[in-house]
Amino acid sequence: MGSVLAGLLAYGFFALATRSLGAAGAAPVSILWSFWAVAAAVLTFPVQHWTIRTLAHDGHEGTVARALPKIALLAAGLTVLVGLVAYVFREELFGDRGVAYPALVAAITAGSLFLGLLRGALAGRQRYIATAATLVGENSLRVTLAIVVAIAGGGAKAFGVALACGPIVGLVWIGSLRFARGQESAPGLRSPLALVSETVGGSLIAQVVLTSAPVALAALGGAPDQVTALFVALAVWRAPYVIALGVTPKLTGGLTRLVVNGKAEQLTKLRALTVAGAVAAATVATLVGATVFEPLLQLAFGSDLDLETWALVAVGIGTAIALGNLVLLLFMLALGRSGATTAAWALAVVVTAAWLGFSTLDPTSRIVTGFVIAQATAFVLLLGFSTRLPAGARPAEAAEAADRT
């Protein structure tokens, strides 16, 4: 419930920006928003997961307490590095030669790591209401500040400050970051640095491909109004994907039990259902994209948002395939083939890069088509890689006998 409400508030924030600044004026905000989405996937969730797992596995807080200096160094190093990269490409991404936007990128990086540790501390202590409150509070603060900016007539930089200020709400629970020392670390636990490194794999590439099309369009010289329009369309189409993420832990557990028990027939049926579901979702996206999608976007985000109908349909199809890729990713996790998942997405990126390099279409057409190519290529590869059960899987009959025993 907190995730859904936080998502609605996040869309409300960007609707305020586009209504106040127009499609072209809100382009820098769309770049910052896209980076925030990637930072949440790359930084917030891994640190949160490591903290929860460590507290649950150890039964004490000593390991997390001793890891805090490493986490602080990680946050400082990444903040400086990402800020410098944003500074180098500030004109291509933001059309601005100042330091304001790179500073905002750095602030979003630090805030993402802070919230990951904070939510991990809260959820690891089973404070789930407080964890949900951080989700809602983060985006409520953004919307509140955006309303103030809109009333005051502030520009894109002011909306960027409002976006970067979201993690400040975590100061309400800052006391949860005090971890008791004294106990020894449990063997076999991964450090936060190792876990973040492992995240740079299939799931990370998938998230980057899903969210970075507006950034790529800006880098290729796309018009600012097209960048904003593509960002809004992709953000709205991505809503079902965001909701689907909430049920992935249960799906992963169920799929893993099927793999361990050697239920090849059921896994084959589920793969077939995944393909059918992706086709059905793509069909619905085509119908919606060709009819009511653009009027709804303009009603919610402003009448100057303009993207060709075929592009709206293509983005919808791409995100529908992304839902199938999410399920296939869970298949690969259940099968214990994270390396193959990374290989599939890496190859999909190579194919897409070749398309972008050789295509002579205009920037918007190249990026939109490349987005669909990336999702479709990954889907085919993941589907192929998920067909073989691992050698250690138990035959169904033996598994049933063992379960009865």
Backbone torsions as a table, in degrees:
resi	resn	phi	psi	omega
1	MET	NA	-40.1	177.5
2	GLY	-64.6	-38.8	179.5
3	SER	-65.2	-42.9	-179.9
4	VAL	-63.6	-46.7	179.7
5	LEU	-64.5	-40.2	177.5
6	ALA	-62.4	-39.3	177.8
7	GLY	-63.8	-42.1	177.8
8	LEU	-62.6	-40.5	177.9
9	LEU	-65.7	-37.3	178.5
10	ALA	-63.1	-43.1	176.4
11	TYR	-64.6	-37.1	177.6
12	GLY	-62.4	-37.9	177.3
13	PHE	-58.7	-48.5	-176.8
14	PHE	-72.1	-30.5	175.3
15	ALA	-62.0	-39.0	176.3
16	LEU	-62.3	-40.4	-179.3
17	ALA	-65.5	-46.0	-178.5
18	THR	-69.1	-36.0	177.8
19	ARG	-66.2	-35.4	-176.7
20	SER	-82.8	-37.9	-171.5
21	LEU	-104.4	-17.3	-172.1
22	GLY	82.9	166.3	-175.8
23	ALA	-61.4	-46.7	-178.5
24	ALA	-68.3	-43.9	-177.8
25	GLY	-66.7	-26.4	-178.1
26	ALA	-88.1	1.7	-177.4
27	ALA	-56.8	-46.4	178.1
28	PRO	-61.3	-33.5	178.5
29	VAL	-66.9	-36.7	178.8
30	SER	-65.0	-36.1	177.4
31	ILE	-65.6	-45.8	178.3
32	LEU	-62.0	-40.7	-179.3
33	TRP	-64.7	-41.4	178.7
34	SER	-64.2	-42.2	178.6
35	PHE	-63.8	-39.8	177.9
36	TRP	-59.8	-41.7	179.7
37	ALA	-62.1	-41.6	178.5
38	VAL	-68.1	-43.1	-179.5
39	ALA	-61.1	-36.6	178.1
40	ALA	-63.4	-38.8	-179.6
41	ALA	-74.9	-37.5	-173.2
42	VAL	-84.7	-34.6	-171.6
43	LEU	-112.8	-50.6	-173.8
44	THR	-62.5	-53.4	-173.9
45	PHE	-66.5	-42.1	178.1
46	PRO	-62.1	-45.0	179.9
47	VAL	-65.0	-41.2	177.6
48	GLN	-60.0	-46.4	-177.6
49	HIS	-63.9	-43.6	179.9
50	TRP	-61.7	-42.3	-178.2
51	THR	-64.5	-47.5	179.6
52	ILE	-60.3	-47.0	-176.6
53	ARG	-64.1	-41.0	-178.0
54	THR	-66.3	-45.1	179.4
55	LEU	-62.7	-40.7	-179.3
56	ALA	-70.7	-40.1	-176.0
57	HIS	-71.9	-42.6	-176.2
58	ASP	-77.9	-38.4	-171.9
59	GLY	79.5	8.3	175.3
60	HIS	-150.4	177.4	-172.5
61	GLU	-109.4	6.0	-174.7
62	GLY	-62.0	-41.3	-178.2
63	THR	-64.0	-44.9	179.4
64	VAL	-64.7	-40.9	-179.9
65	ALA	-59.6	-42.2	-179.2
66	ARG	-74.9	-19.7	179.7
67	ALA	-85.8	-12.4	-176.3
68	LEU	-55.3	-42.4	177.2
69	PRO	-59.3	-38.9	177.9
70	LYS	-65.2	-41.4	179.3
71	ILE	-64.4	-39.8	178.2
72	ALA	-63.5	-41.9	177.6
73	LEU	-65.0	-40.0	177.2
74	LEU	-60.1	-46.1	-179.9
75	ALA	-62.0	-45.4	-179.0
76	ALA	-64.6	-45.7	-178.6
77	GLY	-63.9	-46.6	179.8
78	LEU	-65.5	-37.8	179.5
79	THR	-61.0	-46.4	179.4
80	VAL	-66.5	-44.7	-177.3
81	LEU	-62.4	-49.1	-178.3
82	VAL	-65.7	-38.3	177.0
83	GLY	-62.0	-40.4	178.9
84	LEU	-66.4	-42.3	178.0
85	VAL	-61.7	-44.0	178.1
86	ALA	-62.9	-34.5	178.6
87	TYR	-66.8	-41.4	-179.8
88	VAL	-62.5	-39.1	-176.4
89	PHE	-104.8	24.2	-174.7
90	ARG	-62.7	-36.9	-178.9
91	GLU	-71.6	-42.3	-179.7
92	GLU	-65.9	-38.2	-175.8
93	LEU	-86.3	-41.4	-171.9
94	PHE	-116.8	-7.7	-177.7
95	GLY	62.0	35.0	-174.6
96	ASP	-143.8	139.6	-177.9
97	ARG	-97.1	-1.3	-178.1
98	GLY	-81.9	-175.4	-178.2
99	VAL	-102.6	-0.9	-174.1
100	ALA	-62.9	-49.8	-177.2
101	TYR	-67.0	-44.2	174.3
102	PRO	-58.3	-37.0	177.4
103	ALA	-64.5	-37.8	178.1
104	LEU	-67.4	-38.3	176.4
105	VAL	-61.4	-43.5	178.0
106	ALA	-62.9	-41.0	179.9
107	ALA	-64.7	-39.5	178.6
108	ILE	-64.2	-38.4	177.9
109	THR	-61.3	-50.7	179.7
110	ALA	-62.1	-41.7	-180.0
111	GLY	-64.0	-35.8	179.5
112	SER	-65.4	-42.5	177.7
113	LEU	-66.6	-40.3	179.1
114	PHE	-60.4	-46.1	-179.0
115	LEU	-67.8	-32.8	176.7
116	GLY	-61.3	-46.7	178.6
117	LEU	-66.4	-41.8	-178.2
118	LEU	-63.7	-49.2	-178.6
119	ARG	-66.9	-33.7	175.1
120	GLY	-63.2	-40.9	178.7
121	ALA	-64.6	-42.3	-179.2
122	LEU	-69.1	-50.8	-178.5
123	ALA	-67.5	-34.6	178.4
124	GLY	-64.1	-25.2	175.4
125	ARG	-97.9	14.3	177.5
126	GLN	62.1	31.9	174.9
127	ARG	-95.5	72.5	-170.5
128	TYR	-75.0	-31.9	177.3
129	ILE	-65.4	-41.8	177.6
130	ALA	-65.0	-38.0	177.7
131	THR	-61.2	-45.8	177.6
132	ALA	-63.4	-36.2	-179.9
133	ALA	-64.4	-33.3	176.7
134	THR	-66.7	-36.6	177.5
135	LEU	-63.2	-50.0	-178.4
136	VAL	-70.1	-41.8	-177.7
137	GLY	-64.3	-38.1	179.4
138	GLU	-57.1	-49.1	-177.3
139	ASN	-81.7	-25.2	173.6
140	SER	-64.6	-41.3	177.6
141	LEU	-62.9	-41.3	178.4
142	ARG	-60.8	-46.3	-178.4
143	VAL	-64.9	-41.9	179.0
144	THR	-60.0	-46.5	178.8
145	LEU	-66.5	-35.1	178.4
146	ALA	-65.2	-37.6	176.5
147	ILE	-61.6	-43.6	178.2
148	VAL	-61.7	-43.6	179.7
149	VAL	-62.8	-43.9	-179.2
150	ALA	-62.9	-42.9	179.5
151	ILE	-64.9	-38.8	-178.4
152	ALA	-78.8	-7.7	-179.7
153	GLY	76.3	28.6	-179.7
154	GLY	-70.6	162.6	-177.9
155	GLY	-97.2	-163.6	-176.0
156	ALA	-63.0	-37.3	-179.4
157	LYS	-64.7	-38.2	179.1
158	ALA	-65.4	-40.2	175.9
159	PHE	-65.9	-34.4	175.9
160	GLY	-63.2	-39.5	176.2
161	VAL	-62.7	-42.5	177.9
162	ALA	-60.1	-40.4	178.7
163	LEU	-64.1	-45.5	-176.6
164	ALA	-70.2	-21.1	-177.0
165	CYS	-79.9	-8.3	-177.1
166	GLY	-51.0	-47.5	-177.3
167	PRO	-63.5	-13.0	179.4
168	ILE	-57.9	-27.9	-179.3
169	VAL	-60.4	-23.5	179.3
170	GLY	-64.7	-17.8	178.2
171	LEU	-61.9	-21.2	176.8
172	VAL	-60.4	-32.4	-177.6
173	TRP	-111.4	25.1	-175.0
174	ILE	-59.6	-26.8	179.2
175	GLY	-63.1	-21.2	-179.5
176	SER	-72.3	-10.6	179.5
177	LEU	-87.3	5.6	172.5
178	ARG	-89.8	113.2	-177.3
179	PHE	-109.8	137.4	-178.8
180	ALA	-72.9	135.1	176.4
181	ARG	-94.8	178.0	170.1
182	GLY	123.4	-45.0	-176.9
183	GLN	-83.8	155.7	178.5
184	GLU	-80.7	153.9	178.4
185	SER	-69.5	143.1	176.3
186	ALA	-76.0	143.2	-180.0
187	PRO	-69.2	151.3	173.3
188	GLY	87.0	-2.2	179.6
189	LEU	-84.1	143.0	178.6
190	ARG	-87.6	146.9	178.4
191	SER	-76.1	162.3	177.2
192	PRO	-61.2	-36.2	179.1
193	LEU	-64.0	-41.6	179.5
194	ALA	-65.7	-40.6	-178.1
195	LEU	-67.0	-42.2	177.8
196	VAL	-62.0	-38.5	178.7
197	SER	-64.4	-40.8	179.7
198	GLU	-65.7	-29.7	-179.7
199	THR	-64.9	-23.9	178.5
200	VAL	-74.6	70.3	-178.4
201	GLY	-144.1	-145.3	-175.0
202	GLY	-59.4	-45.2	-178.0
203	SER	-65.9	-36.0	178.4
204	LEU	-66.4	-47.9	179.8
205	ILE	-60.8	-40.6	179.0
206	ALA	-60.1	-42.7	-179.1
207	GLN	-67.7	-39.9	179.0
208	VAL	-63.7	-45.3	179.0
209	VAL	-61.5	-37.8	-176.6
210	LEU	-70.4	-29.1	-171.2
211	THR	-112.1	-14.3	-166.6
212	SER	-97.8	5.8	-179.3
213	ALA	-57.3	-42.9	177.5
214	PRO	-61.9	-36.9	178.3
215	VAL	-65.1	-43.4	178.7
216	ALA	-63.6	-38.1	178.4
217	LEU	-64.5	-41.5	177.7
218	ALA	-63.5	-40.5	-179.5
219	ALA	-66.6	-29.8	178.3
220	LEU	-83.9	1.9	177.8
221	GLY	89.2	22.2	177.7
222	GLY	-65.0	150.4	179.7
223	ALA	-62.1	142.7	-178.3
224	PRO	-55.0	-39.6	-179.4
225	ASP	-67.9	-31.3	176.4
226	GLN	-70.8	-37.2	176.7
227	VAL	-59.7	-47.4	-179.1
228	THR	-65.1	-43.8	-179.3
229	ALA	-62.1	-42.9	178.7
230	LEU	-65.5	-40.7	178.6
231	PHE	-59.7	-47.8	-177.6
232	VAL	-64.5	-45.3	-179.7
233	ALA	-60.4	-45.4	-179.0
234	LEU	-66.0	-39.5	-179.8
235	ALA	-63.2	-41.3	-179.2
236	VAL	-71.6	-44.2	178.1
237	TRP	-61.5	-28.5	-175.6
238	ARG	-78.1	-8.3	-176.2
239	ALA	-55.9	-47.1	178.1
240	PRO	-60.3	-33.6	178.7
241	TYR	-64.5	-43.9	-179.9
242	VAL	-62.0	-42.2	178.6
243	ILE	-65.7	-39.4	-179.2
244	ALA	-62.0	-29.7	179.5
245	LEU	-59.4	-26.4	-177.4
246	GLY	-67.6	-21.8	-178.2
247	VAL	-104.7	3.2	-176.3
248	THR	-63.4	-36.0	179.7
249	PRO	-58.9	-41.5	-179.7
250	LYS	-69.2	-37.8	177.8
251	LEU	-63.0	-42.6	-179.5
252	THR	-61.0	-44.1	178.9
253	GLY	-61.6	-44.3	179.5
254	GLY	-64.0	-42.6	178.8
255	LEU	-65.2	-38.5	-180.0
256	THR	-63.4	-41.5	178.6
257	ARG	-63.4	-37.8	177.2
258	LEU	-64.1	-40.4	179.1
259	VAL	-64.7	-48.2	-178.1
260	VAL	-61.7	-36.8	-179.1
261	ASN	-85.3	3.5	176.4
262	GLY	67.2	31.2	-178.2
263	LYS	-82.2	67.6	-174.9
264	ALA	-62.3	-38.7	-177.7
265	GLU	-65.0	-43.3	179.4
266	GLN	-67.0	-38.3	177.7
267	LEU	-64.0	-38.3	177.7
268	THR	-64.0	-41.5	177.7
269	LYS	-63.7	-40.4	179.5
270	LEU	-66.2	-37.2	175.4
271	ARG	-63.7	-41.2	177.7
272	ALA	-63.1	-40.6	177.0
273	LEU	-64.9	-34.5	177.7
274	THR	-63.8	-44.0	177.7
275	VAL	-63.3	-45.6	179.5
276	ALA	-63.2	-39.5	178.7
277	GLY	-64.9	-40.2	178.2
278	ALA	-64.7	-40.9	178.3
279	VAL	-65.1	-43.1	179.9
280	ALA	-64.2	-42.9	178.9
281	ALA	-63.9	-39.4	178.6
282	ALA	-66.0	-36.0	177.8
283	THR	-65.2	-45.3	177.6
284	VAL	-61.9	-42.6	179.1
285	ALA	-61.2	-37.8	178.5
286	THR	-63.8	-45.6	-179.3
287	LEU	-65.4	-46.2	-179.4
288	VAL	-66.8	-44.1	-179.0
289	GLY	-63.3	-32.1	-178.1
290	ALA	-84.3	-9.5	-174.6
291	THR	-121.7	-75.8	-167.4
292	VAL	-101.9	-6.6	-171.5
293	PHE	-65.8	-48.4	-177.7
294	GLU	-63.3	-45.7	176.8
295	PRO	-59.4	-37.1	178.5
296	LEU	-66.8	-41.1	177.9
297	LEU	-61.0	-45.5	-178.1
298	GLN	-68.0	-33.5	177.1
299	LEU	-65.8	-39.5	-175.7
300	ALA	-84.9	-37.4	-170.0
301	PHE	-116.7	-3.7	177.4
302	GLY	124.3	143.8	-174.9
303	SER	-73.8	-13.4	-178.6
304	ASP	-88.3	3.0	172.9
305	LEU	-74.8	120.3	-173.4
306	ASP	-139.9	113.7	174.7
307	LEU	-135.7	137.4	-176.6
308	GLU	-57.6	148.7	-176.0
309	THR	-58.6	-41.8	-178.5
310	TRP	-61.6	-35.5	-179.8
311	ALA	-69.6	-39.9	176.5
312	LEU	-61.1	-42.6	178.4
313	VAL	-64.0	-44.2	-177.9
314	ALA	-63.3	-41.7	178.2
315	VAL	-63.5	-39.0	177.2
316	GLY	-63.4	-41.8	178.0
317	ILE	-64.0	-42.7	179.8
318	GLY	-60.8	-42.3	179.4
319	THR	-72.0	-29.3	174.1
320	ALA	-64.5	-43.6	176.3
321	ILE	-63.9	-34.3	179.1
322	ALA	-61.4	-34.6	174.8
323	LEU	-61.3	-43.4	175.7
324	GLY	-62.4	-39.2	178.0
325	ASN	-64.1	-33.1	177.5
326	LEU	-63.8	-44.2	178.7
327	VAL	-65.3	-42.3	179.1
328	LEU	-66.1	-32.0	174.4
329	LEU	-61.5	-39.9	177.1
330	LEU	-65.8	-37.0	173.8
331	PHE	-56.2	-48.1	-176.4
332	MET	-66.0	-37.7	176.3
333	LEU	-63.8	-42.4	178.8
334	ALA	-64.3	-33.7	179.7
335	LEU	-81.3	-8.4	-179.4
336	GLY	73.4	35.0	-176.8
337	ARG	-121.0	55.0	178.8
338	SER	-62.3	-34.1	178.6
339	GLY	-62.2	-40.6	178.9
340	ALA	-67.6	-34.6	176.5
341	THR	-62.1	-45.1	177.4
342	THR	-61.5	-42.3	179.7
343	ALA	-62.8	-41.2	179.9
344	ALA	-61.8	-46.7	-178.9
345	TRP	-70.7	-34.6	177.5
346	ALA	-63.7	-41.9	178.2
347	LEU	-65.9	-38.5	176.8
348	ALA	-60.8	-39.6	178.0
349	VAL	-66.5	-39.4	178.3
350	VAL	-62.1	-45.7	178.9
351	VAL	-61.2	-42.7	-180.0
352	THR	-66.3	-40.3	178.2
353	ALA	-62.0	-38.2	177.2
354	ALA	-63.3	-42.0	177.0
355	TRP	-60.3	-46.9	-178.7
356	LEU	-64.6	-33.7	-178.5
357	GLY	-73.9	-34.9	-174.6
358	PHE	-99.3	-17.6	-177.8
359	SER	-68.7	143.8	177.9
360	THR	-108.6	11.4	179.1
361	LEU	-71.8	168.5	176.2
362	ASP	-67.3	160.5	-173.9
363	PRO	-54.2	-43.5	-178.3
364	THR	-63.6	-44.7	-180.0
365	SER	-65.0	-39.1	179.6
366	ARG	-63.2	-45.3	-176.2
367	ILE	-69.8	-44.7	-178.5
368	VAL	-63.1	-46.1	178.3
369	THR	-64.3	-40.7	178.2
370	GLY	-62.3	-35.7	177.8
371	PHE	-61.3	-44.8	179.2
372	VAL	-67.3	-40.3	179.3
373	ILE	-60.3	-44.7	-178.9
374	ALA	-61.4	-46.6	-178.6
375	GLN	-65.8	-42.6	-178.2
376	ALA	-67.4	-41.3	179.2
377	THR	-62.5	-46.4	178.9
378	ALA	-62.0	-39.0	-179.4
379	PHE	-61.3	-46.8	-179.2
380	VAL	-62.8	-44.2	-178.5
381	LEU	-67.0	-45.5	179.8
382	LEU	-64.1	-37.9	177.5
383	LEU	-61.3	-41.7	178.6
384	GLY	-67.8	-41.9	-178.0
385	PHE	-69.6	-20.3	-175.2
386	SER	-94.0	10.0	-174.3
387	THR	-86.4	-19.5	-174.0
388	ARG	-106.1	127.6	176.0
389	LEU	-73.7	146.8	177.0
390	PRO	-65.4	155.6	-175.8
391	ALA	-63.1	-26.2	-176.6
392	GLY	-83.7	-0.7	-177.6
393	ALA	-67.7	139.0	-179.4
394	ARG	-80.5	140.9	172.6
395	PRO	-58.3	152.2	-175.9
396	ALA	-59.4	-43.0	-177.2
397	GLU	-65.7	-43.2	-179.9
398	ALA	-65.0	-37.8	-179.7
399	ALA	-65.2	-42.1	179.9
400	GLU	-64.5	-40.0	179.1
401	ALA	-65.0	-42.4	179.2
402	ALA	-63.8	-39.7	179.3
403	ASP	-64.9	-39.7	179.5
404	ARG	-64.9	-40.0	179.1
405	THR	-61.9	NA	NA
